[in-house]
Amino acid sequence: MDNDHIVPEGSHSNMRGFGAIHAIDITAKNLGVSVTTKAKKAEKGILHVLEGISLHVPAGKLMAIMGGSGSGKTTLLNALAGRPVGTVSGEITFNGENPKKYFQSGMVAYVQQEDDLLPYITVRETLRYAARLRLPRHMPLAKKYELVEGVILELGLKECADTLVGDAWKKGISGGERRRVSVGVQLLMNPSVIFLDEPTTGLDAFNARSLVETLVSLAHKTNRTIVLSIHQPRSDIFAYFDEIALLARGGRLAFCGSPRGSVRFLESVGFPLMGDMNGADFIVDTVAIDDRTEETELQSKQNVDKIVRAWQTHVEEHGTEFKVSLTSLNKEADAQEFAIVEFNGRVQGAGFNEQVLVLTKRMLANMWEDRLTLWGSVLEVILMGLILGLLFWRPNQNPDGMYSRKSALYSACAMQNYLGVMFMIYKLSLDMKVFDRERMDKMYSVSAYMVSWISVNFTIYGALAVLFSVLVYFMVDLRTDDLAFHFGIFTVNSILQQWITMAFSFFCISFARDFATASLIANSFFTFLSMSSGFFIPENAIPVYIRWFEYISYITYGLRLYITNEFQDHTYDCPGIPAQATAARAACDGNTIIRSTGFEASKTIPIIGLFSLLIGKLLIAALVLQLFPAQGKKQGTSVTEKKSKKVNIDPSEEAIQIDQRSSKPPAIFLELKEVALEFQVRKGISSKTTPPETKRILQSISASFPPGQLTAILGSSGAGKSTLLHLLHARTSDLPSHITARQSGTMLHNGIEFSKEAIDACTASVRQDDSHLLPALTARETLVYAALLRLPSAWPKERKIARAEEVLLELGLKECANTVVGGEGVKGLSGGEKRRLSVGLAMLMDPAILLLDEPTSGLDASSARNMMITLKAIAAEGRTVICTIHQPRSDIFPLLDRILLLARGGRVVYQGAGSALVPHFSSLNYQLPALTNPADFALDLASVDLRNEVAENETRARVDGLIDVWSKSGTTDQVGSTSTSVQLLSGQETAEKVLSLSSSKQLSLFSALPLLVSRSWTNLRRQPGLVAARIMNQFALGVIFALYFAKISDNQSSVISRIGLLQQSGSIVFIGMLNCIAVFPQELLLFRFEHQDGTTSVESFFLTYAINELPFELLGATIYGLFSTYIMGLDMNPGWMILIALANINAGESIGIGFCTLFSKPGFSVQIMSAVISIFNQMQGYLSPNMPSFLNYLNYLSMLRYGARLLAAKEFSATRIYTCAVGEPCLYPNGESVMQLFGFPISAYDDMLNLIGLIIALILYRVIAFAVMK
């Protein structure tokens, strides 16, 4: 086909200076991608995602991959970029050869849909670090920074350049700005080929056009090859593309050639362009499947099949044998005056030393701004140091004091390191997302990342280890002779263990990126390491088949060094033992104490062992990262519905007549009068010395939103569109403590100000983020469950399911109805399909006011239009529908009844009827050019071009002038509450009715509970990793303990083993906490979404989670209880161990629920939870029998206290006898002597009190968790 296209006017000088690159052209021949699907058990099939794709992208050209949602655009892009999900057939070549060397060289950049960026550095810092890592090493730093500023200007990031990127827990730049930052990072890689997956998603029309202009300029002026997928390009963007590849559903190629050629080809097949329709919208609509009805679906499928066959015929007749030679490329380069750059292996970016330096600076900057995590680490170290010091405060020098010292040293090893492992794994599970993306982009080497990570984290957490050492050493009153030497050894030991803990965390995360799996690996390994330490089981009593574990256990080496440092050649006074009692006084001799542990008194061997383990774990982690890089998302599954679940209802045969008028919400006329919002940002410690900085988000907005009409809020990124929607729903974004929001003005509903409760009752919102969707439910299941929960309780079940099916069809989700939503690590619905699903959830609520934030974002042109038609129909029923929209296509604009146009800073440029928009600007001498989308025209007028100073000054003056004209004209909305065609109730009547309707829709607790339990269980059982993590933690713990404590004997050393096993049983609380962290945050997102909309109550969600967790808790507790009694040989009824294990797991879940709800950042929650549980674990009584009195009182709050005493009473009964070897001290002749050692009561009455205390504590923990959620 012909190759005509329009070149963007003007030159983009901001992007000059990158230097010459090695030109690459791309060819695909008969390319196919298939995946294995599993619909039901033992039933597998092959799904062809792409079939027979042949195309060619010359060097210096830009190709756009277009098509409807689910047509395989991202799959094709991934296959060309060497990142396929599935099995690839056919051939892909770069410059006529295997592309592998180009992928490995770093010449290929990829902008993925997810914006994986470090959250706590600014936009400018993000781009500067990327430039230093990837731009040629010989380029001066000033030149690199100059290019960064050019990218900032070119991508319109000037006004947010010094703003933090942000994340879900700390507000930063907008979603559209994040998108542009991701593009900027890839541009600064100086690649030969750039692949971009939906780069304009989330961008307003002006910035989308600017971005594509930049990409076209890069392709044409620097000979780069650029391939992007795109949904809804505006008409002038469509003309910029050199080539387009048009895909139809099923991954079939419908056309490949120039934009104009695509229109001519479709016309030749019998599908002419109608009127002045945008060519991009036309071609996507033509190959889209309209599955809203059976008739339209059948007709559109026939049309698409006809087009695909016509293209295949065209290919057969004209041929598509692309012959590529480097000679032809070089000639083309000469003709365009491009410098010829031969392939010379890896792109020469920063050298190793520079990589380490840049990565180190970046990590420090990101960590410093992550104050909550940083200070959480400091707080945790101080807290644990103080608690340990108080638990073992200055023990006496009698034998029980020797036991306390050993317990303190063991706790300093095991407890602190376990806390460090859990926290660091969680932190790494987030950090590795950025590492994996940058690793695939060849931004730096694995070794450079490891060295910089070690430099930063070892320094900071090494310093914290010193702080911990100071607190513990002097509070426990460890030996003071030759203080500098012994304290120095203690501190070095603490630092080494801290470093190994971090290396061990890296070791675990290198094998599994998700927290649930990595924590399972860590928990199992750490249990092995701690049990090999020799504290609970003397070293010589550890079974031979696992004794070798001590050689790879840093807990063993650390404890050995601690004990040797404290006890070697040191004799204690033992004032309670007479001097003539030689045998008894042996317990006061340090060397004897060391021998009783089975250790050799040596400092050299442990230090060598610690250093060896540190190096070994780091090397293994580095090798795994190097040789086994993280793979992309796995293909999601389709779920086959049982026939009995399919619903086909003939409305005429419904047995129950529903009075739909009574359930219809009242019409609401929404008005804003002089509404403004500003943020007071405090900088510095004292607000008195440092006045807060005021940032205006919305300024004097007066607008009307009548019922029965569809209103669109338009504006550039940063104009406050999403913020205004939050305000209309009486919700504010979560803000950091140093930012205060101040709102002024009035919001009226039918003439009065509604209460927050009334606003929630009449309003439904669709957010930009789709994270509230459960990943393992299908699209159909998501809508069906929502319908059963949200639709009026008077409706029968069949009617609700039928309504869900109607919404499924209305939103074009029929084809993917049985596909799981997907999530992290699992590919499911596309971004556009998730968007439509979120809209469907809001539609099922049938609200009086429907607010939608970017409902067309991520949708193809056809789906976007169908979406807006649906919203228009909803509005026509008397609803007030308000949406923000970035890039409305030309045929969407007539659907918009009203428009509120905002400029950056939340200032009104225009508000009124959509049909009056163009005349308004015409009256100001801004004429709409021919064949131009009015929405694009308006957005261009209201946007500031930040790409160069001249353009910025001109456009800023224009925008300020338009705002000034609008504000001075005194223009008021011509639509008043009395002029609308929809009948309105009075404000008070409206408020009463929406509150009444809201209560009628809410299901009772007993009606909602079975649905919520079923939904949660379905979601959980389809995630094998989470199910395994919930069960395998207890199973692994039982197996490990069985290996160490298999059939414990009845001698004196066995008493210590029994004590150790009971103490370790308390650590099961951690398993409950880890289970909660793996599952609860995901469920919490959906609960908060539904709770805000009034669908789910706290009570129903809380009971749902409890019911679904209970089977796993029972199974895990039963496994552990049976292991500990029948295999390990504890002398108690297994029912007691099962009961205590169940209580401990449940308590861990309760603590997890409370802290995850209380603290918005899970990383901080993990730190605090782990610290609290560790404190309770230490205070059980086995390790700290001589606690200060105030800690004993505090211990009454710990359920572990009651469980420990119950287990001890059942295991060490008064009638239990233990043998004593001849010539050895008989410290524990019977169970009563053991109970006396810990000061535990031994009467049946005390057992009853402890059981009651256990039950009360168990209930209290869950009640507190419920209260936190409430």
RAPE-V645818 format. One record per run of one state. SS is the DSSP state (2 for helix, 1 for strand, 0 for the rest). FROM is the first residue (numbers start at 0). LEN is the number of residues. Records with the same first field share a line. If there is no record, write none. Layout:
# RAPE-V645818
SS: FROM-LEN, FROM-LEN
This chain:
# RAPE-V645818
0: 0-12, 15-10, 40-2, 57-4, 67-5, 80-6, 94-2, 98-1, 105-2, 111-10, 134-6, 154-3, 160-3, 164-10, 187-5, 197-7, 222-2, 229-5, 240-2, 248-3, 257-1, 269-9, 286-7, 318-7, 335-16, 369-1, 391-7, 440-5, 475-7, 511-3, 531-7, 541-2, 552-1, 567-3, 571-10, 596-7, 627-6, 635-2, 638-4, 645-5, 653-6, 663-6, 681-11, 705-4, 715-5, 728-10, 749-2, 752-3, 766-11, 790-6, 810-8, 820-2, 823-2, 827-3, 843-5, 853-7, 876-3, 884-5, 893-4, 903-3, 922-11, 941-7, 968-18, 1001-3, 1021-2, 1045-6, 1065-2, 1092-5, 1127-6, 1158-3, 1178-10, 1197-1, 1211-5, 1217-12, 1238-5, 1269-1
2: 12-3, 72-8, 99-6, 122-12, 140-14, 157-3, 174-13, 204-18, 234-6, 258-11, 278-8, 293-25, 325-10, 351-18, 370-21, 398-42, 445-30, 482-29, 514-17, 538-3, 543-9, 553-14, 581-7, 589-7, 603-24, 642-3, 650-3, 659-4, 720-8, 755-7, 778-12, 796-14, 830-13, 860-16, 889-4, 913-9, 933-8, 948-20, 986-15, 1004-17, 1023-22, 1051-14, 1067-25, 1097-30, 1133-25, 1161-17, 1188-9, 1198-13, 1230-8, 1243-26
1: 25-15, 42-15, 61-6, 86-8, 96-2, 107-4, 121-1, 163-1, 192-5, 224-5, 242-6, 251-6, 570-1, 588-1, 633-2, 637-1, 669-12, 692-13, 709-6, 738-11, 751-1, 762-4, 777-1, 818-2, 822-1, 825-2, 848-5, 879-5, 897-6, 906-7, 1216-1, 1229-1
